[in-house]
Structures are given as C-alpha cells and as structure tokens.
Amino acid sequence: MLASFYQQFEDTLHRDGRIAQSKWRTYAGQRFFYVNSALCAPELTICLLEAAGRLSHGTRLKPECIYVRSDDCWHVYRFRFRVPDEKQFCCGNLCDDCFLLRDSAGSA
C-alpha cells in the first residue's frame, strides 16, 4: 500500500508540471528522491510537502522531506511517508498519551 503513495506522489508532481523528471534511489536503507525542476530548492521543498500533505490527508501517514543537495536543476531530498511513533509502554509519568489509557481498539 505504501508503494502506491510514492507512485501517486510522483504522478501528482508530474501532472502539476512542477517537475520535469524524477527518480527514486535507495542508499543504506534510506529513500532519496531526485527531482529535475526549474524551481529553486526552497520553493520545490514547499511544493513537495504540499503535494504530499494533500495525498496523505485523512490517513495516519505524515510526509518527511529533508533537502540534501542540488546540482544545476537536479535536487535531492530524503523523502518518506511516516507513520507517527506511538508509546508502547507506561513510563510512570502519567502522560496524556499513556499506553495504559488506550481503549481496547488501540487508539489513544
């Protein structure tokens, strides 16, 4: 299912005309998104986060986009859709999101 989010994300960016080319690469277990665009890196970062936010709206997924480097019109980002971390134990500090306060459905 998660692979379809990455494909939909890439398709959305191409359809909007914000990027000319793109490709995914994985190094050391990290997913990198190579993007060819006339936009400067800060503008492109905003576009990537907006597109990913629209796509993941209504799901638990959250986009994480970290700029790595640029070379001419190619920009590299460490990009992923993340499921937010949840506490899996009680630390004894009476936190608002305590594991012991969850209902039987598993939500806080």
Secondary structure, DSSP 8 states (H G I E B T S, - for coil): -HHHHHHHHHHHHHHHTS-SEEEEEEETTEEEEEEE-SS-HHHHHHHHHHHHHHHHTTSS-EEEEEEEEEETTEEEEEEEEE------S--SS--TT-GGG--TTS--
